[in-house]
């Protein structure tokens, strides 16, 4: 399948967002999905364009995207306002 890497990265980022939303009990899936998606794109950008450790045809950047997404979700919940 030609775009399998992209599909796996999108589903993985959404799964991380859904898991983070369920673990925190916030029920704000849109916010966590937005944070996770933007971080996944940033992870792709770092892997492919900045450090050039892979190309878009390889699977290495998917790991970078998911790690960036997990880090962004952790910092999102760490530095979020607690009214």
Backbone bond lengths (Angstrom), bond angles and torsions (degrees), N, CA, C in turn:
res aa  C-N    CA-C-N  psi(-1)  N-CA   C-N-CA  omega(-1)  CA-C   N-CA-C  phi
1 X - - - 1.445 - - 1.520 108.85 -
2 X 1.297 116.83 134.18 1.457 121.31 -169.63 1.520 113.19 -71.24
3 X 1.299 119.41 -39.18 1.454 122.13 -175.55 1.524 112.49 -110.77
4 X 1.305 117.62 31.83 1.467 121.45 -177.09 1.518 111.75 -63.58
5 X 1.340 117.93 -36.62 1.461 120.60 -179.93 1.519 111.27 -62.86
6 X 1.305 115.92 -42.68 1.466 120.60 -178.81 1.524 110.40 -66.70
7 X 1.319 116.77 -41.63 1.463 120.67 179.80 1.526 110.46 -64.08
8 X 1.326 116.79 -42.93 1.464 120.39 178.68 1.524 110.84 -64.96
9 X 1.327 117.90 -39.76 1.471 120.87 179.19 1.524 111.19 -65.33
10 X 1.321 117.74 -42.25 1.472 120.97 179.66 1.524 110.47 -66.27
11 X 1.321 116.54 -46.27 1.466 119.59 179.30 1.524 111.63 -65.81
12 X 1.316 117.20 -37.09 1.459 120.75 177.63 1.517 112.33 -66.01
13 X 1.329 117.12 -41.64 1.465 120.54 178.34 1.528 110.50 -65.61
14 X 1.324 116.71 -39.42 1.466 119.20 178.12 1.521 111.02 -68.93
15 X 1.321 117.22 -37.93 1.465 120.12 177.83 1.526 111.19 -64.74
16 X 1.326 117.07 -39.26 1.462 119.75 175.80 1.522 111.27 -64.26
17 X 1.331 117.06 -41.07 1.462 120.76 178.93 1.520 110.64 -65.09
18 X 1.314 117.09 -43.07 1.463 120.44 -179.71 1.528 110.88 -65.51
19 X 1.339 116.41 -41.30 1.458 120.39 178.77 1.524 111.37 -64.57
20 X 1.324 116.63 -43.46 1.468 119.70 178.32 1.520 110.98 -64.04
21 X 1.313 116.81 -37.94 1.464 120.34 178.87 1.521 110.91 -66.46
22 X 1.307 117.38 -40.27 1.459 120.88 179.56 1.529 111.95 -70.67
23 X 1.322 117.08 -38.39 1.461 119.87 -178.95 1.521 112.40 -69.04
24 X 1.319 117.06 -33.66 1.461 119.54 -179.02 1.515 112.21 -87.99
25 X 1.329 117.61 -16.61 1.459 120.54 178.72 1.507 114.28 70.30
26 X 1.299 118.08 24.21 1.466 121.90 -175.74 1.525 112.85 -84.96
27 X 1.293 117.28 -30.98 1.467 123.31 -176.20 1.526 112.32 61.52
28 X 1.314 116.84 35.93 1.453 122.21 176.77 1.517 109.09 -114.40
29 X 1.310 116.59 65.83 1.460 121.18 -173.08 1.527 112.29 -65.15
30 X 1.316 117.99 -30.80 1.466 119.35 179.63 1.521 110.84 -64.69
31 X 1.324 117.16 -45.03 1.471 120.53 -178.41 1.521 110.99 -65.53
32 X 1.315 117.03 -44.84 1.458 118.81 -179.98 1.527 111.46 -68.53
33 X 1.312 117.56 -34.28 1.470 120.13 176.61 1.523 111.19 -66.88
34 X 1.323 116.10 -38.45 1.464 120.14 178.50 1.525 110.96 -65.18
35 X 1.315 116.73 -45.75 1.463 120.80 178.73 1.524 110.34 -62.89
36 X 1.309 116.70 -45.39 1.456 120.99 -178.50 1.531 111.80 -65.62
37 X 1.319 117.27 -41.42 1.462 120.59 180.00 1.517 113.36 -66.80
38 X 1.326 116.30 -43.21 1.466 119.87 178.92 1.524 110.24 -65.26
39 X 1.322 116.85 -40.52 1.463 120.09 178.72 1.524 111.45 -67.45
40 X 1.317 117.42 -35.02 1.463 119.97 177.67 1.531 110.77 -64.96
41 X 1.307 116.57 -39.73 1.473 120.08 176.35 1.526 109.93 -66.25
42 X 1.330 116.81 -39.17 1.464 120.09 177.51 1.527 110.94 -64.73
43 X 1.327 117.07 -38.72 1.464 120.30 176.64 1.521 111.73 -64.13
44 X 1.326 116.46 -40.60 1.470 119.63 175.70 1.527 110.18 -61.90
45 X 1.325 116.27 -44.23 1.465 120.77 -178.50 1.524 111.23 -62.09
46 X 1.328 116.57 -42.22 1.460 119.33 178.52 1.521 111.69 -64.97
47 X 1.318 117.12 -42.79 1.465 120.44 -176.76 1.523 112.67 -71.48
48 X 1.323 116.57 -40.03 1.471 119.79 -172.62 1.524 112.21 -92.82
49 X 1.314 117.59 -44.90 1.457 119.84 -172.18 1.520 114.57 -96.53
50 X 1.323 118.11 -37.10 1.460 120.08 -174.42 1.523 111.44 -86.41
51 X 1.331 116.72 -58.81 1.458 120.09 -175.92 1.528 113.33 -92.51
52 X 1.302 118.00 -14.76 1.473 124.23 177.46 1.525 112.14 52.99
53 X 1.335 116.43 46.03 1.459 120.02 177.80 1.526 111.67 -86.04
54 X 1.318 117.32 -13.93 1.459 120.54 177.84 1.521 109.44 -157.20
55 X 1.315 114.63 174.41 1.456 120.59 172.15 1.520 107.82 -111.55
56 X 1.313 116.61 173.72 1.449 119.99 -179.03 1.528 111.57 -68.78
57 X 1.326 117.49 -18.23 1.464 121.28 178.64 1.519 113.29 -80.81
58 X 1.332 118.00 -13.86 1.455 121.77 -178.26 1.526 110.53 -96.42
59 X 1.331 115.84 169.50 1.463 120.99 -176.96 1.522 113.20 -94.95
60 X 1.313 118.62 -6.80 1.456 121.38 -176.20 1.523 112.18 -62.51
61 X 1.305 117.54 -38.52 1.463 120.38 -176.32 1.519 112.18 -68.39
62 X 1.315 117.83 -22.30 1.466 120.44 178.41 1.526 109.44 -64.89
63 X 1.307 117.21 -41.72 1.461 120.80 175.86 1.513 112.25 -62.44
64 X 1.324 115.94 -42.26 1.462 120.04 177.08 1.525 110.49 -61.25
65 X 1.306 117.06 -41.24 1.465 120.54 -179.94 1.516 111.72 -64.68
66 X 1.318 117.11 -42.68 1.458 120.16 -178.64 1.523 112.06 -71.08
67 X 1.318 117.59 -35.63 1.464 120.29 175.72 1.530 110.22 -66.65
68 X 1.315 117.30 -42.63 1.464 120.45 177.64 1.519 110.80 -63.45
69 X 1.302 117.05 -38.74 1.457 121.30 178.28 1.526 111.11 -64.44
70 X 1.318 117.35 -43.88 1.462 120.94 179.17 1.528 111.21 -64.63
71 X 1.336 116.78 -41.82 1.464 119.77 177.88 1.526 111.81 -64.55
72 X 1.305 117.08 -40.84 1.460 120.37 179.84 1.528 111.17 -66.97
73 X 1.320 117.50 -39.27 1.462 119.78 177.45 1.523 111.18 -65.76
74 X 1.323 117.24 -38.47 1.467 120.37 177.90 1.522 110.85 -64.05
75 X 1.321 117.34 -44.14 1.465 119.35 179.19 1.523 111.57 -71.79
76 X 1.312 117.41 -30.28 1.464 120.71 176.71 1.521 110.91 -61.41
77 X 1.319 116.54 -45.76 1.461 119.22 -179.84 1.520 112.46 -78.09
78 X 1.324 117.33 -21.65 1.459 120.70 178.94 1.534 111.68 -75.92
79 X 1.334 116.68 -42.33 1.455 120.88 -174.38 1.525 114.14 -104.69
80 X 1.294 117.61 13.15 1.449 121.79 -179.32 1.534 109.87 -73.92
81 X 1.318 116.90 148.94 1.472 121.06 177.24 1.511 110.34 -63.97
82 X 1.303 115.76 138.64 1.472 120.85 177.17 1.517 107.98 -119.39
83 X 1.272 116.63 82.50 1.471 121.83 -174.70 1.477 112.58 -59.59
